[in-house]
């Protein structure tokens, strides 16, 4: 039965477990953020607190493991201490292989007790930082292989799946987790998205009593704060409010756009950049057909008529024809965020794909935005993986192609690709349904056009050139 107090991802998890469709859950996405924990009253807490207090309150024993703390008994210490292994109270192991073996032995012990009708101990286990325990890498050594096999058994072994056991593998990025676990068909993947405006509103209302000065200008109007800060994490918003309250500095409407830019860029660790521009399409000389087309699409977007709205533009032309300048003008004209992808590639195996996951989570949380990819022929990868990149280019291409082609993004995200070599962009990325409109920008073709372009450049710098008889 649906619980209106639960977020969608948590309700999905409950449904899968209660229907016996899955007992192992790979929780990924916004896992390190603060969450609204339903209760009397509601409060903010971590994912670990949410799992313990909301999803696992009826479980008898809840264990957790991470590389720093080793195995911890989160709940049910007296029951766990009855395990014969704990009779002499040995220290619980901290290193991955012995720790996973110990957890597996306890799960099997509880499952065998149930088979013997001796007792029925409901057990939950939270594997924090699962991507660090079972990391994605090029090879598979003996210790890692045996560890992964044991964790897969928690979802695959009939003895364990027939027992009241729920295991949670927590990893920010799915691509950082070893593929033998991430692609296990018996494990359910549950994604925690960035908070939507409604969740930000609820969380801001919970925070408001703690920040009377910082939020004094928005009493009764917290929904406007939430809508303006969409795309930021609750943790980032809370930290910003703490700083403002400490300085006795009020948050005002004019601050919100700038703060959102700072919060989101900091959360993304430099993977993206918001383009800010005071220019509009009026500052672009010539290209009247292009300007008319773009303004027509902006008008469709603003009126919610998205059926004819393109999912992407390809702006191409020789170097120096104003491709980037056109994007700057579009950013000032559109009235929606323009996000530029920066260097998301990384030398570590799996990190590039993890960076893209983080970027896609942000784009989906922003609502409406343009996504600008400069030098798209280099940035978007290749269908055929090169021999010198361990297949990274092919995986980048696959992830971006899937995101660009997603029908759920129509009317929300418009991709803008810029390239002086459009022939090098994979043809599947340029097809309708991903890039619907191709805009060529060409150099001036006559003396008059060249003069008018120079004249407008001089005018923008305070040096107007009058047209005399010599120029007529």
Phi, psi and omega in degrees: 000136182291139177249113184295344180277348182266140171295162186301320182294323180290321178296322176299316180297315179299316181298318180295320182288314184292335177271002183063020178284334180201149175234351175244133186232125174266105182265119183224173181104230187277057190278344183261006183271170171282147180232152174280120181260113180298142179177197178235090001272176172294154178210171176262143179200184181273171176298321179299317178294322179297314180298315183293315189269337185250316185262336186239025184293335182269358179282143184284320182228130174234122179247155174222159177215136168212164186297327183283317186258348184073207179281131176234143175267104183281332184201145175082035180304313180300321179292316181297325181291346177282351176299128181307328179301331184268007185304317179266013178050054178289153177293137178286138185293154180249330182286150192303307187299308179297325181294314179295323176297318180297315179299318180296320178298320180292319178299317180292323177300312180295321179295321179291324176300320180293320179300325180274003183059026180279321177191165178230094183264115176282125186237133172241148180220130180247115178262096183282144181057046183300332179291338176276329179283315180235075188282152173286133178203170184292322184245184181219105179275174187298311183297315180294320180297318180289324178296315180295322179299319179295318181293322176297325179298332179300332179259339189254329185291125184297327178300317184280320181290339176277355180256162179283076182235131175232125181240144185232120176257115187256121179214129182301314181243130181297325182288346177277345181273145182302135184300335178295334175268315184297330183257014178292117182294344180272354178255136180268134178265122182238120184258128173266113182281168170297152186296133174284165179307323180296320178290321176298321179297312180299315181294321180295323176296323177292326181282332191310315180300334180277347184229063185295326181281311184301323184255015185297332181282350187239023177297123183080000181229032183292341178296328179290324175297314182298316182293325180287332184261011179304132183109341177270153177278158177297322179298319179293319179296317180297317179297319178297317180293323177299317179296317180296317181295320180298323181272002184054044184248123181286143172275128180238163185304320183296339181281337196296317182296314180296319180294319178301315179302314181295315183297314183291316180296322178294318179297328183269005174052042175079011180283336181226167177215135175276128177274123176248136183211140175266357180276162172228180179295344175294336180279353180270121181282137178069210178050043185297322179295318179298313181298318180297319180295313182296319179293325176296318179292321177298320179295319177299317182296314183293335179263009178065021177265081190265359183299322181261007183283132179290154176270347179192155174241145168244113179257115186228158180159166180300163177300134176091008181268001171098028181295310181293324178297321178300320179294320177299318179293321178296321180298320180285333184276326196287322183079012173232158182299142172244114185255125178260126175285128177261202185282098181267357180283145183223153181283342183277141181299128178088342184290323179298314179295322176296321177297320178294320176304315181295319179296317181295323177299319179295312183300320180291334180276337185289338186087246180266132177197156167266143175244114184261125177241105178278153183047052187299332180295336178263328190276333193269001175080182183231147176299317180265119182293140176283160183284346185251010181235015177055029178082004183298316183300319179294322180288323176300312179303314183297316181294316182290321179298319179295317181292319180294327183272355184297125181292337181289346182269353181297131182084355179246313183234129172244122179275137177235109181258134177239134182200142171269353177230069181296339179294340180272351177280135181305136186299328180293334178281342183262000184282159173302142186101344171236301173239107185270336187232127175253127183241104176277135174245121186243156176296164177298147187248359180215163178299319181298315179299318180297317179297315181297325178294314178296322180298317179291325177296317179295320180298320180293343179253019175078021179234071183295140177247119179280145178274118178259186181298328183295339184259357184278000000 
